[in-house]
Amino acid sequence: AEQCFQDAKKQTPAATIAALFQAVAEQQLEEPVREQAAVLLRQCLSKVRDEGSPWSSLGEAGHADCKAKVLQLLEAEPTAKVRSKVADIIQSLGNQLIDLEENARPQNAEAWPELMPTLMRIVMDSAKADGLRADALWTVKELLTSIWPIFVANSNNTATVLKASFASPADAIKAAAGQLLCELVDNLEKKDSAAFAPLIEDLCNALKHLASGAETKHCNNLLQSLQGSSNSANFFKDSMA
């Protein structure tokens, strides 16, 4: 089966990718089958800069179609395990495609201009499922090594999104917002991270709330993120001095 997949990926990449998209989206299929289809789709959308990769054979129209479809899949998927696999595809593809110039502070990612507006819209839409919004925050966190300059350029909007997420009644969203803030300041220099210092109180309140609950998963995840790097340690130390 593995050899058949590798052959299909090389010989008919566009058809293989289309079939995998269809399998992931088909909610009547068994969940493990859809999860495996998502894993294989991620493999097809890897090594995007390599000559001869499935991605390189799709052309501009195929690239645009894949980027649109994977965002649609994320937003439409009701099953948590499948949705998390789709979120992983998005962060993997985004981190490969987005390569911002050093010292640039763009408003958006030219390589995938729909990515951040879509994720931020999902996060801020209180009518969306809590799990979906938390997965969108996780996706953004995983993209930060590539997109943090965009967050600096839009620091006011970033703070608004994080503050609203901390205020959510859903533990998953509170925790995801805290993890995102920790990852963000890990990537920033002191002069850039100062704009986010007012969010420390929101983070502390979220952590207090999570620690008081019966479910420990979200609290533990946030505590692990707080370990961070020297950048985040200095951020919290300087802000509380």
Contacts in CASP RR format, 6 or more apart in sequence:
PFRMAT RR
TARGET T0000
AUTHOR 0000-0000-0000
METHOD contacts of the structure
MODEL  1
AEQCFQDAKKQTPAATIAALFQAVAEQQLEEPVREQAAVLLRQCLSKVRD
EGSPWSSLGEAGHADCKAKVLQLLEAEPTAKVRSKVADIIQSLGNQLIDL
EENARPQNAEAWPELMPTLMRIVMDSAKADGLRADALWTVKELLTSIWPI
FVANSNNTATVLKASFASPADAIKAAAGQLLCELVDNLEKKDSAAFAPLI
EDLCNALKHLASGAETKHCNNLLQSLQGSSNSANFFKDSMA
5 16 0 8 1.000
5 40 0 8 1.000
8 15 0 8 1.000
8 16 0 8 1.000
9 16 0 8 1.000
9 43 0 8 1.000
9 44 0 8 1.000
9 54 0 8 1.000
10 54 0 8 1.000
13 44 0 8 1.000
13 54 0 8 1.000
13 57 0 8 1.000
13 58 0 8 1.000
14 54 0 8 1.000
14 57 0 8 1.000
14 58 0 8 1.000
14 62 0 8 1.000
16 44 0 8 1.000
16 54 0 8 1.000
17 41 0 8 1.000
17 44 0 8 1.000
17 45 0 8 1.000
17 54 0 8 1.000
17 58 0 8 1.000
17 66 0 8 1.000
20 37 0 8 1.000
20 38 0 8 1.000
20 40 0 8 1.000
20 41 0 8 1.000
20 44 0 8 1.000
21 41 0 8 1.000
21 66 0 8 1.000
21 69 0 8 1.000
21 70 0 8 1.000
21 73 0 8 1.000
23 29 0 8 1.000
23 33 0 8 1.000
23 34 0 8 1.000
23 37 0 8 1.000
24 34 0 8 1.000
24 37 0 8 1.000
24 38 0 8 1.000
24 41 0 8 1.000
24 73 0 8 1.000
24 82 0 8 1.000
24 85 0 8 1.000
24 86 0 8 1.000
25 73 0 8 1.000
25 76 0 8 1.000
26 34 0 8 1.000
27 34 0 8 1.000
27 78 0 8 1.000
27 79 0 8 1.000
29 37 0 8 1.000
31 79 0 8 1.000
31 81 0 8 1.000
31 82 0 8 1.000
34 79 0 8 1.000
34 82 0 8 1.000
35 81 0 8 1.000
35 82 0 8 1.000
35 85 0 8 1.000
38 82 0 8 1.000
38 85 0 8 1.000
38 86 0 8 1.000
38 88 0 8 1.000
38 89 0 8 1.000
39 85 0 8 1.000
41 89 0 8 1.000
42 85 0 8 1.000
42 88 0 8 1.000
42 89 0 8 1.000
42 92 0 8 1.000
44 54 0 8 1.000
44 55 0 8 1.000
45 54 0 8 1.000
45 55 0 8 1.000
45 66 0 8 1.000
45 70 0 8 1.000
45 89 0 8 1.000
45 92 0 8 1.000
45 93 0 8 1.000
46 53 0 8 1.000
46 55 0 8 1.000
46 92 0 8 1.000
46 96 0 8 1.000
47 53 0 8 1.000
47 55 0 8 1.000
47 96 0 8 1.000
48 55 0 8 1.000
48 56 0 8 1.000
48 93 0 8 1.000
48 96 0 8 1.000
48 97 0 8 1.000
49 56 0 8 1.000
49 96 0 8 1.000
50 56 0 8 1.000
55 63 0 8 1.000
55 66 0 8 1.000
58 65 0 8 1.000
58 66 0 8 1.000
66 93 0 8 1.000
67 93 0 8 1.000
67 112 0 8 1.000
67 114 0 8 1.000
67 115 0 8 1.000
68 114 0 8 1.000
70 86 0 8 1.000
70 89 0 8 1.000
70 90 0 8 1.000
70 93 0 8 1.000
71 90 0 8 1.000
71 114 0 8 1.000
71 115 0 8 1.000
71 118 0 8 1.000
73 86 0 8 1.000
74 83 0 8 1.000
74 86 0 8 1.000
74 87 0 8 1.000
74 90 0 8 1.000
74 122 0 8 1.000
74 132 0 8 1.000
74 135 0 8 1.000
74 136 0 8 1.000
74 139 0 8 1.000
75 118 0 8 1.000
75 122 0 8 1.000
75 128 0 8 1.000
75 132 0 8 1.000
77 83 0 8 1.000
77 86 0 8 1.000
77 132 0 8 1.000
78 129 0 8 1.000
80 131 0 8 1.000
80 135 0 8 1.000
83 131 0 8 1.000
83 132 0 8 1.000
83 135 0 8 1.000
84 135 0 8 1.000
84 138 0 8 1.000
87 135 0 8 1.000
87 136 0 8 1.000
87 138 0 8 1.000
87 139 0 8 1.000
87 142 0 8 1.000
88 142 0 8 1.000
90 115 0 8 1.000
90 139 0 8 1.000
91 139 0 8 1.000
91 142 0 8 1.000
91 143 0 8 1.000
93 112 0 8 1.000
94 109 0 8 1.000
94 111 0 8 1.000
94 112 0 8 1.000
94 115 0 8 1.000
94 143 0 8 1.000
94 146 0 8 1.000
95 142 0 8 1.000
95 143 0 8 1.000
95 145 0 8 1.000
95 146 0 8 1.000
97 109 0 8 1.000
97 111 0 8 1.000
97 112 0 8 1.000
98 109 0 8 1.000
98 111 0 8 1.000
98 112 0 8 1.000
98 115 0 8 1.000
98 143 0 8 1.000
98 146 0 8 1.000
98 147 0 8 1.000
99 111 0 8 1.000
99 146 0 8 1.000
100 106 0 8 1.000
100 109 0 8 1.000
100 146 0 8 1.000
100 147 0 8 1.000
100 149 0 8 1.000
100 150 0 8 1.000
104 149 0 8 1.000
105 149 0 8 1.000
105 150 0 8 1.000
105 152 0 8 1.000
105 153 0 8 1.000
106 149 0 8 1.000
106 150 0 8 1.000
106 153 0 8 1.000
107 150 0 8 1.000
107 153 0 8 1.000
107 154 0 8 1.000
108 116 0 8 1.000
108 117 0 8 1.000
108 150 0 8 1.000
109 115 0 8 1.000
109 116 0 8 1.000
109 146 0 8 1.000
109 147 0 8 1.000
109 150 0 8 1.000
115 143 0 8 1.000
116 140 0 8 1.000
116 147 0 8 1.000
116 150 0 8 1.000
119 136 0 8 1.000
119 139 0 8 1.000
119 140 0 8 1.000
120 140 0 8 1.000
120 157 0 8 1.000
120 161 0 8 1.000
122 128 0 8 1.000
122 132 0 8 1.000
122 133 0 8 1.000
122 136 0 8 1.000
123 133 0 8 1.000
123 136 0 8 1.000
123 137 0 8 1.000
123 140 0 8 1.000
123 161 0 8 1.000
123 164 0 8 1.000
123 165 0 8 1.000
124 161 0 8 1.000
124 164 0 8 1.000
125 133 0 8 1.000
126 168 0 8 1.000
130 168 0 8 1.000
130 170 0 8 1.000
130 172 0 8 1.000
130 173 0 8 1.000
131 170 0 8 1.000
131 172 0 8 1.000
131 173 0 8 1.000
133 165 0 8 1.000
133 168 0 8 1.000
133 170 0 8 1.000
133 172 0 8 1.000
133 173 0 8 1.000
133 176 0 8 1.000
134 170 0 8 1.000
134 172 0 8 1.000
134 173 0 8 1.000
134 175 0 8 1.000
134 176 0 8 1.000
137 165 0 8 1.000
137 173 0 8 1.000
137 176 0 8 1.000
137 177 0 8 1.000
137 179 0 8 1.000
137 180 0 8 1.000
138 176 0 8 1.000
138 179 0 8 1.000
138 180 0 8 1.000
140 147 0 8 1.000
140 180 0 8 1.000
141 176 0 8 1.000
141 179 0 8 1.000
141 180 0 8 1.000
141 183 0 8 1.000
144 151 0 8 1.000
144 180 0 8 1.000
144 183 0 8 1.000
144 184 0 8 1.000
144 187 0 8 1.000
145 187 0 8 1.000
148 184 0 8 1.000
148 187 0 8 1.000
148 188 0 8 1.000
151 158 0 8 1.000
151 184 0 8 1.000
152 188 0 8 1.000
152 192 0 8 1.000
152 195 0 8 1.000
155 192 0 8 1.000
155 195 0 8 1.000
155 196 0 8 1.000
156 195 0 8 1.000
158 184 0 8 1.000
158 196 0 8 1.000
159 195 0 8 1.000
159 196 0 8 1.000
159 198 0 8 1.000
159 199 0 8 1.000
162 177 0 8 1.000
162 178 0 8 1.000
162 180 0 8 1.000
162 181 0 8 1.000
162 196 0 8 1.000
162 199 0 8 1.000
162 202 0 8 1.000
163 199 0 8 1.000
163 202 0 8 1.000
165 173 0 8 1.000
165 174 0 8 1.000
165 176 0 8 1.000
165 177 0 8 1.000
165 178 0 8 1.000
165 180 0 8 1.000
166 174 0 8 1.000
166 177 0 8 1.000
166 178 0 8 1.000
166 199 0 8 1.000
166 202 0 8 1.000
166 203 0 8 1.000
166 205 0 8 1.000
166 206 0 8 1.000
167 202 0 8 1.000
168 174 0 8 1.000
168 177 0 8 1.000
171 209 0 8 1.000
171 210 0 8 1.000
171 213 0 8 1.000
171 215 0 8 1.000
171 218 0 8 1.000
172 218 0 8 1.000
174 206 0 8 1.000
174 209 0 8 1.000
174 210 0 8 1.000
174 218 0 8 1.000
175 206 0 8 1.000
175 210 0 8 1.000
175 218 0 8 1.000
175 219 0 8 1.000
175 221 0 8 1.000
175 222 0 8 1.000
177 202 0 8 1.000
177 203 0 8 1.000
177 206 0 8 1.000
178 203 0 8 1.000
178 206 0 8 1.000
178 222 0 8 1.000
178 225 0 8 1.000
179 221 0 8 1.000
179 222 0 8 1.000
179 225 0 8 1.000
181 196 0 8 1.000
181 199 0 8 1.000
181 203 0 8 1.000
182 222 0 8 1.000
182 225 0 8 1.000
182 226 0 8 1.000
182 228 0 8 1.000
182 232 0 8 1.000
183 225 0 8 1.000
184 193 0 8 1.000
184 196 0 8 1.000
185 193 0 8 1.000
185 196 0 8 1.000
185 231 0 8 1.000
185 232 0 8 1.000
185 235 0 8 1.000
186 228 0 8 1.000
186 229 0 8 1.000
186 231 0 8 1.000
186 232 0 8 1.000
187 231 0 8 1.000
188 196 0 8 1.000
188 231 0 8 1.000
188 235 0 8 1.000
189 231 0 8 1.000
190 231 0 8 1.000
190 234 0 8 1.000
190 235 0 8 1.000
190 238 0 8 1.000
193 231 0 8 1.000
193 235 0 8 1.000
196 235 0 8 1.000
197 235 0 8 1.000
197 238 0 8 1.000
197 239 0 8 1.000
200 236 0 8 1.000
200 239 0 8 1.000
200 240 0 8 1.000
206 222 0 8 1.000
207 219 0 8 1.000
207 222 0 8 1.000
207 223 0 8 1.000
207 226 0 8 1.000
210 218 0 8 1.000
210 219 0 8 1.000
210 222 0 8 1.000
211 219 0 8 1.000
213 219 0 8 1.000
226 232 0 8 1.000
END
